[in-house]
């Protein structure tokens, strides 16, 4: 009985250590995000559509644009220069 309790305690401790490590990693990531002093930060799922536009002429080259929409269909933005 005592061995089983020790085993459960060991598993629980390992699980807690994993969770603490995960939180530290997330904290580092959030600190980096907040470095530029943003006004607001939200983590959301979006619909991301990539399209090619332009006629191919010198005054209208073919390029990729990225359109972002919320999951409920609200348009967010068009990004013509998108970081890879």
Buried (B, 14 or more C-beta within 10 A) or exposed (E): EEEEEEEEEEEEEEEEEEEEEEEEEEEEEEEEEEEEEEEEEEEEEEBEEEEEEEEEEEEEEEEEBBBBBEEEEEEEEEBEEEEE
